[in-house]
Amino acid sequence: MKTTTKALFCFLLFGSSLIGFAQQTPSNEFVNHIPAGRNILVQPMFNNESHIAGTITVDFVIDKKGNVISAHVNHGGTSIRNKVFLHKCEEAIKAAKFSELKTAPATQHGSLSYSFRGK
């Protein structure tokens, strides 16, 4: 009976540690705030041809249908200063698509943060 109890305990301990690892956010991309009830259907596509390193945060506004109405760099959460790259990131967020939410208000605010490693 003791061997079975020890095996069960080890299994539970190992299983719970795997859940903790699975819930960690990726180190190269993370989300700050997506409005409740929304999912990203079309991911923003970034082309880091300049090999820029740093973090960028973009605040955005979406409508009920999930279309991005506006996107602007949040300079408080951004370490990148290349204006051309910042503008490209804003445009990438504007091209993103979120899930439709009929019960949502006319507009919702959110933000996305990305970390670029450079090359």
PyMOL commands that place a pseudoatom at each C-alpha (Angstrom):
pseudoatom trace, name=CA, resn=MET, resi=1, chain=A, elem=C, hetatm=0, pos=[0.000, 0.000, 0.000]
pseudoatom trace, name=CA, resn=LYS, resi=2, chain=A, elem=C, hetatm=0, pos=[2.854, 2.407, 0.789]
pseudoatom trace, name=CA, resn=THR, resi=3, chain=A, elem=C, hetatm=0, pos=[4.428, 1.926, -2.656]
pseudoatom trace, name=CA, resn=THR, resi=4, chain=A, elem=C, hetatm=0, pos=[1.132, 2.740, -4.374]
pseudoatom trace, name=CA, resn=THR, resi=5, chain=A, elem=C, hetatm=0, pos=[0.697, 5.859, -2.252]
pseudoatom trace, name=CA, resn=LYS, resi=6, chain=A, elem=C, hetatm=0, pos=[4.244, 7.026, -3.017]
pseudoatom trace, name=CA, resn=ALA, resi=7, chain=A, elem=C, hetatm=0, pos=[3.756, 6.398, -6.745]
pseudoatom trace, name=CA, resn=LEU, resi=8, chain=A, elem=C, hetatm=0, pos=[0.459, 8.305, -6.743]
pseudoatom trace, name=CA, resn=PHE, resi=9, chain=A, elem=C, hetatm=0, pos=[2.042, 11.195, -4.843]
pseudoatom trace, name=CA, resn=CYS, resi=10, chain=A, elem=C, hetatm=0, pos=[4.970, 11.354, -7.293]
pseudoatom trace, name=CA, resn=PHE, resi=11, chain=A, elem=C, hetatm=0, pos=[2.582, 11.245, -10.251]
pseudoatom trace, name=CA, resn=LEU, resi=12, chain=A, elem=C, hetatm=0, pos=[0.467, 14.087, -8.849]
pseudoatom trace, name=CA, resn=LEU, resi=13, chain=A, elem=C, hetatm=0, pos=[3.530, 16.170, -8.034]
pseudoatom trace, name=CA, resn=PHE, resi=14, chain=A, elem=C, hetatm=0, pos=[4.992, 15.642, -11.514]
pseudoatom trace, name=CA, resn=GLY, resi=15, chain=A, elem=C, hetatm=0, pos=[1.645, 16.342, -13.207]
pseudoatom trace, name=CA, resn=SER, resi=16, chain=A, elem=C, hetatm=0, pos=[1.082, 19.573, -11.307]
pseudoatom trace, name=CA, resn=SER, resi=17, chain=A, elem=C, hetatm=0, pos=[4.551, 20.826, -12.214]
pseudoatom trace, name=CA, resn=LEU, resi=18, chain=A, elem=C, hetatm=0, pos=[3.825, 20.209, -15.920]
pseudoatom trace, name=CA, resn=ILE, resi=19, chain=A, elem=C, hetatm=0, pos=[0.696, 22.355, -15.687]
pseudoatom trace, name=CA, resn=GLY, resi=20, chain=A, elem=C, hetatm=0, pos=[2.785, 25.203, -14.265]
pseudoatom trace, name=CA, resn=PHE, resi=21, chain=A, elem=C, hetatm=0, pos=[5.227, 25.002, -17.175]
pseudoatom trace, name=CA, resn=ALA, resi=22, chain=A, elem=C, hetatm=0, pos=[2.422, 24.840, -19.739]
pseudoatom trace, name=CA, resn=GLN, resi=23, chain=A, elem=C, hetatm=0, pos=[0.812, 28.031, -18.417]
pseudoatom trace, name=CA, resn=GLN, resi=24, chain=A, elem=C, hetatm=0, pos=[3.931, 30.146, -18.724]
pseudoatom trace, name=CA, resn=THR, resi=25, chain=A, elem=C, hetatm=0, pos=[3.782, 32.757, -21.470]
pseudoatom trace, name=CA, resn=PRO, resi=26, chain=A, elem=C, hetatm=0, pos=[6.343, 32.548, -24.265]
pseudoatom trace, name=CA, resn=SER, resi=27, chain=A, elem=C, hetatm=0, pos=[9.406, 34.724, -23.702]
pseudoatom trace, name=CA, resn=ASN, resi=28, chain=A, elem=C, hetatm=0, pos=[9.358, 36.262, -27.184]
pseudoatom trace, name=CA, resn=GLU, resi=29, chain=A, elem=C, hetatm=0, pos=[5.706, 37.332, -27.283]
pseudoatom trace, name=CA, resn=PHE, resi=30, chain=A, elem=C, hetatm=0, pos=[3.212, 38.202, -24.634]
pseudoatom trace, name=CA, resn=VAL, resi=31, chain=A, elem=C, hetatm=0, pos=[-0.193, 39.795, -24.389]
pseudoatom trace, name=CA, resn=ASN, resi=32, chain=A, elem=C, hetatm=0, pos=[-0.877, 42.634, -22.009]
pseudoatom trace, name=CA, resn=HIS, resi=33, chain=A, elem=C, hetatm=0, pos=[-4.606, 43.033, -22.332]
pseudoatom trace, name=CA, resn=ILE, resi=34, chain=A, elem=C, hetatm=0, pos=[-7.199, 41.682, -24.727]
pseudoatom trace, name=CA, resn=PRO, resi=35, chain=A, elem=C, hetatm=0, pos=[-10.800, 42.684, -23.977]
pseudoatom trace, name=CA, resn=ALA, resi=36, chain=A, elem=C, hetatm=0, pos=[-12.861, 40.032, -22.181]
pseudoatom trace, name=CA, resn=GLY, resi=37, chain=A, elem=C, hetatm=0, pos=[-14.632, 37.577, -24.461]
pseudoatom trace, name=CA, resn=ARG, resi=38, chain=A, elem=C, hetatm=0, pos=[-12.308, 38.273, -27.409]
pseudoatom trace, name=CA, resn=ASN, resi=39, chain=A, elem=C, hetatm=0, pos=[-9.737, 36.112, -29.174]
pseudoatom trace, name=CA, resn=ILE, resi=40, chain=A, elem=C, hetatm=0, pos=[-7.218, 37.046, -31.836]
pseudoatom trace, name=CA, resn=LEU, resi=41, chain=A, elem=C, hetatm=0, pos=[-8.364, 35.476, -35.111]
pseudoatom trace, name=CA, resn=VAL, resi=42, chain=A, elem=C, hetatm=0, pos=[-5.737, 37.061, -37.377]
pseudoatom trace, name=CA, resn=GLN, resi=43, chain=A, elem=C, hetatm=0, pos=[-2.381, 37.508, -35.670]
pseudoatom trace, name=CA, resn=PRO, resi=44, chain=A, elem=C, hetatm=0, pos=[-0.324, 40.644, -36.327]
pseudoatom trace, name=CA, resn=MET, resi=45, chain=A, elem=C, hetatm=0, pos=[2.556, 39.909, -38.708]
pseudoatom trace, name=CA, resn=PHE, resi=46, chain=A, elem=C, hetatm=0, pos=[5.835, 41.633, -37.885]
pseudoatom trace, name=CA, resn=ASN, resi=47, chain=A, elem=C, hetatm=0, pos=[8.795, 41.755, -40.247]
pseudoatom trace, name=CA, resn=ASN, resi=48, chain=A, elem=C, hetatm=0, pos=[11.899, 42.588, -38.235]
pseudoatom trace, name=CA, resn=GLU, resi=49, chain=A, elem=C, hetatm=0, pos=[14.244, 43.137, -41.194]
pseudoatom trace, name=CA, resn=SER, resi=50, chain=A, elem=C, hetatm=0, pos=[16.187, 45.746, -39.244]
pseudoatom trace, name=CA, resn=HIS, resi=51, chain=A, elem=C, hetatm=0, pos=[17.081, 43.190, -36.561]
pseudoatom trace, name=CA, resn=ILE, resi=52, chain=A, elem=C, hetatm=0, pos=[15.766, 45.484, -33.840]
pseudoatom trace, name=CA, resn=ALA, resi=53, chain=A, elem=C, hetatm=0, pos=[15.892, 44.345, -30.224]
pseudoatom trace, name=CA, resn=GLY, resi=54, chain=A, elem=C, hetatm=0, pos=[13.586, 45.556, -27.493]
pseudoatom trace, name=CA, resn=THR, resi=55, chain=A, elem=C, hetatm=0, pos=[9.973, 45.625, -26.389]
pseudoatom trace, name=CA, resn=ILE, resi=56, chain=A, elem=C, hetatm=0, pos=[6.991, 47.367, -27.951]
pseudoatom trace, name=CA, resn=THR, resi=57, chain=A, elem=C, hetatm=0, pos=[3.509, 47.898, -26.526]
pseudoatom trace, name=CA, resn=VAL, resi=58, chain=A, elem=C, hetatm=0, pos=[0.680, 48.972, -28.812]
pseudoatom trace, name=CA, resn=ASP, resi=59, chain=A, elem=C, hetatm=0, pos=[-2.665, 50.187, -27.475]
pseudoatom trace, name=CA, resn=PHE, resi=60, chain=A, elem=C, hetatm=0, pos=[-5.622, 49.503, -29.762]
pseudoatom trace, name=CA, resn=VAL, resi=61, chain=A, elem=C, hetatm=0, pos=[-9.371, 50.027, -30.083]
pseudoatom trace, name=CA, resn=ILE, resi=62, chain=A, elem=C, hetatm=0, pos=[-11.690, 47.426, -31.628]
pseudoatom trace, name=CA, resn=ASP, resi=63, chain=A, elem=C, hetatm=0, pos=[-15.346, 47.507, -32.662]
pseudoatom trace, name=CA, resn=LYS, resi=64, chain=A, elem=C, hetatm=0, pos=[-18.077, 44.912, -32.004]
pseudoatom trace, name=CA, resn=LYS, resi=65, chain=A, elem=C, hetatm=0, pos=[-17.090, 42.961, -35.126]
pseudoatom trace, name=CA, resn=GLY, resi=66, chain=A, elem=C, hetatm=0, pos=[-13.464, 42.625, -33.975]
pseudoatom trace, name=CA, resn=ASN, resi=67, chain=A, elem=C, hetatm=0, pos=[-11.970, 45.090, -36.444]
pseudoatom trace, name=CA, resn=VAL, resi=68, chain=A, elem=C, hetatm=0, pos=[-9.112, 47.221, -35.163]
pseudoatom trace, name=CA, resn=ILE, resi=69, chain=A, elem=C, hetatm=0, pos=[-10.213, 50.856, -35.443]
pseudoatom trace, name=CA, resn=SER, resi=70, chain=A, elem=C, hetatm=0, pos=[-6.985, 52.425, -34.220]
pseudoatom trace, name=CA, resn=ALA, resi=71, chain=A, elem=C, hetatm=0, pos=[-3.576, 51.421, -32.887]
pseudoatom trace, name=CA, resn=HIS, resi=72, chain=A, elem=C, hetatm=0, pos=[-0.929, 53.613, -31.269]
pseudoatom trace, name=CA, resn=VAL, resi=73, chain=A, elem=C, hetatm=0, pos=[2.411, 52.816, -29.654]
pseudoatom trace, name=CA, resn=ASN, resi=74, chain=A, elem=C, hetatm=0, pos=[2.386, 53.135, -25.877]
pseudoatom trace, name=CA, resn=HIS, resi=75, chain=A, elem=C, hetatm=0, pos=[5.758, 54.786, -25.316]
pseudoatom trace, name=CA, resn=GLY, resi=76, chain=A, elem=C, hetatm=0, pos=[5.677, 53.961, -21.601]
pseudoatom trace, name=CA, resn=GLY, resi=77, chain=A, elem=C, hetatm=0, pos=[5.845, 50.231, -22.402]
pseudoatom trace, name=CA, resn=THR, resi=78, chain=A, elem=C, hetatm=0, pos=[8.197, 50.519, -25.370]
pseudoatom trace, name=CA, resn=SER, resi=79, chain=A, elem=C, hetatm=0, pos=[11.980, 50.426, -25.381]
pseudoatom trace, name=CA, resn=ILE, resi=80, chain=A, elem=C, hetatm=0, pos=[12.357, 50.617, -29.185]
pseudoatom trace, name=CA, resn=ARG, resi=81, chain=A, elem=C, hetatm=0, pos=[12.871, 54.121, -30.599]
pseudoatom trace, name=CA, resn=ASN, resi=82, chain=A, elem=C, hetatm=0, pos=[13.052, 53.383, -34.352]
pseudoatom trace, name=CA, resn=LYS, resi=83, chain=A, elem=C, hetatm=0, pos=[10.060, 55.381, -35.650]
pseudoatom trace, name=CA, resn=VAL, resi=84, chain=A, elem=C, hetatm=0, pos=[9.795, 53.442, -38.916]
pseudoatom trace, name=CA, resn=PHE, resi=85, chain=A, elem=C, hetatm=0, pos=[9.640, 50.113, -37.061]
pseudoatom trace, name=CA, resn=LEU, resi=86, chain=A, elem=C, hetatm=0, pos=[7.131, 51.508, -34.546]
pseudoatom trace, name=CA, resn=HIS, resi=87, chain=A, elem=C, hetatm=0, pos=[4.892, 52.633, -37.401]
pseudoatom trace, name=CA, resn=LYS, resi=88, chain=A, elem=C, hetatm=0, pos=[5.136, 49.170, -39.012]
pseudoatom trace, name=CA, resn=CYS, resi=89, chain=A, elem=C, hetatm=0, pos=[4.083, 47.590, -35.721]
pseudoatom trace, name=CA, resn=GLU, resi=90, chain=A, elem=C, hetatm=0, pos=[1.075, 49.916, -35.473]
pseudoatom trace, name=CA, resn=GLU, resi=91, chain=A, elem=C, hetatm=0, pos=[0.085, 48.946, -39.017]
pseudoatom trace, name=CA, resn=ALA, resi=92, chain=A, elem=C, hetatm=0, pos=[0.481, 45.244, -38.176]
pseudoatom trace, name=CA, resn=ILE, resi=93, chain=A, elem=C, hetatm=0, pos=[-1.859, 45.602, -35.192]
pseudoatom trace, name=CA, resn=LYS, resi=94, chain=A, elem=C, hetatm=0, pos=[-4.369, 47.484, -37.383]
pseudoatom trace, name=CA, resn=ALA, resi=95, chain=A, elem=C, hetatm=0, pos=[-4.403, 44.483, -39.740]
pseudoatom trace, name=CA, resn=ALA, resi=96, chain=A, elem=C, hetatm=0, pos=[-5.169, 42.071, -36.879]
pseudoatom trace, name=CA, resn=LYS, resi=97, chain=A, elem=C, hetatm=0, pos=[-8.669, 40.677, -36.437]
pseudoatom trace, name=CA, resn=PHE, resi=98, chain=A, elem=C, hetatm=0, pos=[-10.421, 39.789, -33.188]
pseudoatom trace, name=CA, resn=SER, resi=99, chain=A, elem=C, hetatm=0, pos=[-13.468, 37.623, -32.612]
pseudoatom trace, name=CA, resn=GLU, resi=100, chain=A, elem=C, hetatm=0, pos=[-16.879, 39.246, -32.914]
pseudoatom trace, name=CA, resn=LEU, resi=101, chain=A, elem=C, hetatm=0, pos=[-18.769, 39.923, -29.695]
pseudoatom trace, name=CA, resn=LYS, resi=102, chain=A, elem=C, hetatm=0, pos=[-22.356, 41.083, -30.193]
pseudoatom trace, name=CA, resn=THR, resi=103, chain=A, elem=C, hetatm=0, pos=[-22.804, 41.961, -26.518]
pseudoatom trace, name=CA, resn=ALA, resi=104, chain=A, elem=C, hetatm=0, pos=[-19.694, 44.168, -26.491]
pseudoatom trace, name=CA, resn=PRO, resi=105, chain=A, elem=C, hetatm=0, pos=[-19.869, 47.937, -26.252]
pseudoatom trace, name=CA, resn=ALA, resi=106, chain=A, elem=C, hetatm=0, pos=[-19.398, 49.931, -29.483]
pseudoatom trace, name=CA, resn=THR, resi=107, chain=A, elem=C, hetatm=0, pos=[-15.634, 50.054, -28.873]
pseudoatom trace, name=CA, resn=GLN, resi=108, chain=A, elem=C, hetatm=0, pos=[-13.221, 48.239, -26.578]
pseudoatom trace, name=CA, resn=HIS, resi=109, chain=A, elem=C, hetatm=0, pos=[-9.648, 49.116, -25.649]
pseudoatom trace, name=CA, resn=GLY, resi=110, chain=A, elem=C, hetatm=0, pos=[-6.761, 46.716, -25.302]
pseudoatom trace, name=CA, resn=SER, resi=111, chain=A, elem=C, hetatm=0, pos=[-2.989, 46.449, -25.678]
pseudoatom trace, name=CA, resn=LEU, resi=112, chain=A, elem=C, hetatm=0, pos=[-0.487, 43.967, -27.036]
pseudoatom trace, name=CA, resn=SER, resi=113, chain=A, elem=C, hetatm=0, pos=[3.191, 43.764, -26.118]
pseudoatom trace, name=CA, resn=TYR, resi=114, chain=A, elem=C, hetatm=0, pos=[5.924, 42.043, -28.076]
pseudoatom trace, name=CA, resn=SER, resi=115, chain=A, elem=C, hetatm=0, pos=[9.558, 41.445, -27.327]
pseudoatom trace, name=CA, resn=PHE, resi=116, chain=A, elem=C, hetatm=0, pos=[12.023, 41.372, -30.232]
pseudoatom trace, name=CA, resn=ARG, resi=117, chain=A, elem=C, hetatm=0, pos=[15.440, 39.801, -29.763]
pseudoatom trace, name=CA, resn=GLY, resi=118, chain=A, elem=C, hetatm=0, pos=[17.219, 41.134, -32.834]
pseudoatom trace, name=CA, resn=LYS, resi=119, chain=A, elem=C, hetatm=0, pos=[19.752, 39.072, -34.732]
for i in range(1, 119): cmd.bond("trace and resi %d" % i, "trace and resi %d" % (i + 1))
show_as sticks, trace
zoom trace
